């Protein structure tokens, strides 16, 4: 394992560009995984990192040492604590950072069993939470419109907690075109919906559509959905957070498909 203390080191500078610049990540097709949990999820999905960096504490941590071994043949560099802190995207450095090739999106079948469509969600935490809930509910495909937060940014990856590597994440998707070709039922979550979510048959192939934090789902996309469904809310609030609303719908689908009370 090579040790580096100079900020002029080429490997360090390359990682710093990836960490600090979204344009660099998009142009290179690379993502940055900050922390053992994200690296483990990536390795579990069958991936191999392009570069791994640790600090002194990480190099002595048994969990991280095991992940480094699993990352072979990726080059591994031990950075000084100061250099590692300058790369870390969290307040308390985790001990390991990896650069990986961003998984490529795959075509989504028109007969997919359960799909999540996300329109113009701009908060990275919300996008990550949506992907995390989708992965937990057994969704295989998540389609994000062009104006969503970048799914592979460090903030979205942290909020997703490894969910990205259990999903086919399709960014810049034409959601209307997908709904036009989808063979199942598409359910747009809308506070003004004329049907209750709990009256829908979610055991059959379906797509759950959730919209922007403030504006909701666009009129054009609402028109293409099979059903506009509301989540009954007897309390004194007008709406739910987008990620919470989608989670309610996704796990209602899980409940119906398992035939059990959750």
C-alpha positions in Angstrom: 0.0 0.0 0.0 1.5 3.3 -1.1 1.6 6.2 1.5 1.0 9.8 0.3 1.4 13.0 2.3 1.7 15.5 -0.6 -1.3 17.2 -2.1 0.6 17.2 -5.4 0.3 13.4 -5.7 -1.5 12.6 -9.0 -3.8 10.0 -7.5 -4.9 12.3 -4.7 -5.5 15.2 -7.2 -7.6 13.0 -9.4 -9.7 11.9 -6.5 -10.1 15.5 -5.3 -11.4 16.5 -8.7 -14.0 13.7 -8.6 -15.1 14.7 -5.1 -15.4 18.4 -5.7 -16.7 18.6 -9.2 -20.0 17.2 -10.5 -18.9 17.9 -14.0 -15.8 15.7 -13.5 -17.9 12.8 -12.3 -20.3 13.1 -15.2 -17.6 13.5 -17.8 -15.5 10.6 -16.5 -18.5 8.3 -15.7 -17.1 7.9 -12.2 -18.7 8.1 -8.8 -17.2 8.5 -5.3 -18.1 6.2 -2.5 -17.4 7.7 0.9 -17.5 5.0 3.7 -17.4 1.3 4.3 -21.1 0.8 3.9 -21.3 2.2 0.4 -18.1 0.3 -0.7 -19.5 -2.9 0.7 -22.8 -2.5 -1.2 -20.8 -1.8 -4.4 -18.6 -4.9 -3.9 -21.7 -7.0 -3.0 -23.2 -6.0 -6.4 -20.2 -7.5 -8.2 -18.3 -4.3 -8.9 -14.6 -3.6 -8.6 -13.4 -0.1 -7.6 -11.0 1.8 -9.8 -9.2 3.4 -6.8 -9.3 3.0 -3.0 -8.0 5.5 -0.5 -7.8 5.1 3.3 -6.4 7.1 6.2 -4.3 5.7 9.1 -7.4 4.8 11.1 -9.0 3.0 8.1 -5.9 1.1 7.4 -6.1 -0.4 10.9 -9.9 -1.1 10.9 -10.6 -4.8 10.4 -13.8 -4.1 8.4 -12.1 -1.7 6.0 -9.0 -4.0 5.7 -11.4 -6.7 4.6 -13.0 -4.4 2.0 -9.6 -3.3 0.7 -8.8 -7.0 0.2 -12.1 -7.5 -1.7 -11.3 -4.5 -3.9 -8.3 -6.1 -5.5 -6.8 -5.5 -8.0 -7.7 -1.8 -7.4 -4.7 0.3 -6.4 -4.9 1.3 -2.7 -3.4 4.5 -1.3 -3.0 5.5 2.4 -3.3 9.3 2.7 -2.2 11.4 5.6 -5.1 12.4 7.9 -5.0 16.0 6.5 -5.3 14.9 2.9 -8.0 12.4 3.7 -10.1 15.0 5.6 -9.9 17.2 2.6 -11.5 14.5 0.5 -14.1 13.3 2.9 -17.7 14.4 2.2 -18.8 13.9 5.8 -18.0 15.7 9.0 -16.3 12.7 10.6 -14.1 10.9 8.0 -15.1 7.3 7.6 -11.7 5.9 6.9 -12.2 4.8 3.3 -13.1 6.4 -0.1 -13.3 4.7 -3.4 -13.7 5.8 -7.0 -15.9 3.5 -9.1 -17.3 3.4 -12.6 -20.9 4.5 -12.4 -23.2 1.6 -13.3 -24.9 2.1 -16.7 -28.6 2.3 -16.9 -30.5 -0.5 -18.7 -33.7 -0.4 -20.7 -36.8 -0.8 -18.5 -39.2 -3.5 -19.8 -42.8 -2.4 -20.5 -44.0 -5.3 -18.4 -41.9 -4.5 -15.3 -43.5 -5.5 -12.1 -42.9 -2.4 -9.9 -41.4 0.8 -11.1 -40.7 4.2 -9.4 -41.0 7.3 -11.5 -39.5 10.5 -10.0 -40.3 13.9 -11.6 -38.1 16.9 -10.8 -37.2 16.0 -7.2 -34.4 18.5 -6.5 -33.3 17.8 -3.0 -30.5 15.3 -2.9 -31.6 13.8 0.4 -35.1 13.2 -1.0 -33.7 11.5 -4.1 -31.5 9.3 -2.0 -34.4 8.5 0.4 -36.7 7.6 -2.6 -34.1 5.2 -4.0 -33.5 3.6 -0.6 -37.2 3.0 -0.1 -37.5 1.7 -3.6 -34.7 -0.8 -3.1 -36.2 -1.9 0.2 -39.6 -2.5 -1.4 -38.1 -4.7 -4.2 -38.4 -2.1 -7.0 -36.0 -3.0 -9.8 -36.2 0.2 -11.9 -36.2 3.8 -10.9 -36.7 6.4 -13.6 -35.6 10.0 -12.8 -36.6 13.0 -15.0 -33.9 15.4 -16.3 -34.4 18.0 -13.6 -33.9 15.7 -10.6 -30.9 16.0 -8.4 -27.9 14.0 -9.9 -28.4 10.5 -8.6 -24.7 9.7 -8.2 -23.7 12.8 -6.3 -22.1 12.1 -2.9 -25.1 13.5 -1.0 -27.6 11.3 -2.9 -25.3 8.2 -2.5 -25.1 8.8 1.3 -28.8 9.2 1.6 -29.4 6.1 -0.5 -27.2 3.9 1.8 -26.2 1.5 -0.9 -29.6 1.3 -2.6 -28.1 2.5 -5.9 -26.5 -0.9 -6.4 -29.8 -2.8 -6.0 -31.6 -0.7 -8.6 -31.5 0.1 -12.3 -31.3 3.9 -12.0 -32.3 5.6 -15.2 -31.5 9.3 -15.2 -32.8 11.9 -17.7 -35.7 9.6 -18.5 -38.7 10.7 -20.6 -41.3 9.7 -18.0 -44.3 10.5 -20.3 -42.9 8.2 -23.0 -42.4 5.4 -20.5 -45.9 5.7 -19.2 -47.3 5.6 -22.8 -45.5 2.2 -23.4 -46.0 0.7 -19.9 -48.3 -2.3 -19.8 -49.2 -2.0 -16.2 -51.2 0.6 -14.1 -49.5 3.9 -13.5 -50.5 5.6 -10.2 -49.7 9.3 -9.8 -49.6 10.4 -6.2 -51.5 13.6 -5.9 -53.1 15.3 -2.9 -56.0 16.3 -5.2 -56.5 12.7 -6.5 -60.0 11.5 -6.8 -59.2 7.9 -5.7 -57.7 6.5 -2.6 -54.3 4.8 -2.8 -55.7 2.0 -0.7 -58.4 1.2 -3.2 -55.9 0.4 -6.0 -54.7 -3.0 -7.0 -51.0 -2.8 -6.5 -50.4 -6.5 -6.7 -50.4 -6.3 -10.5 -47.6 -4.6 -12.5 -47.6 -0.9 -11.6 -45.6 2.3 -11.7 -45.7 4.7 -8.8 -45.2 8.4 -9.9 -44.1 11.1 -7.4 -43.5 14.7 -8.3 -41.6 17.8 -7.3 -41.4 18.9 -3.6 -43.4 22.0 -4.2 -45.2 21.8 -7.5 -46.0 18.1 -7.4 -46.5 16.1 -10.6 -46.8 18.1 -13.8 -50.2 18.4 -15.6 -48.7 16.7 -18.6 -47.6 13.7 -16.7 -50.8 13.5 -14.6 -52.7 13.2 -17.8 -50.7 10.1 -18.9 -51.1 8.3 -15.6 -53.9 5.6 -15.3 -55.0 6.8 -11.8 -54.5 9.9 -9.7 -54.4 8.6 -6.2 -54.3 10.4 -2.8 -53.0 9.1 0.4 -55.8 9.5 3.1 -54.6 11.9 5.8 -57.0 12.5 8.7 -54.5 14.8 10.4 -54.1 18.6 9.9 -51.5 18.6 7.1 -52.0 19.1 3.4 -49.3 16.9 2.0 -46.5 14.5 2.8 -42.8 14.8 2.0 -42.3 13.3 -1.5 -40.1 10.5 -0.3 -42.5 9.6 2.5 -45.5 9.6 0.1 -43.7 7.3 -2.3 -42.6 5.0 0.6 -46.2 4.7 1.7 -47.3 3.7 -1.8 -44.4 1.3 -2.4 -45.0 -0.6 0.9 -48.7 -0.7 0.3 -47.7 -2.6 -2.9 -45.5 -4.9 -0.8 -48.4 -5.5 1.7 -50.7 -6.5 -1.1 -48.2 -8.7 -2.8 -47.2 -10.6 0.3 -50.8 -11.0 1.4 -49.7 -10.2 5.0 -50.1 -7.4 7.4 -46.8 -5.5 7.8 
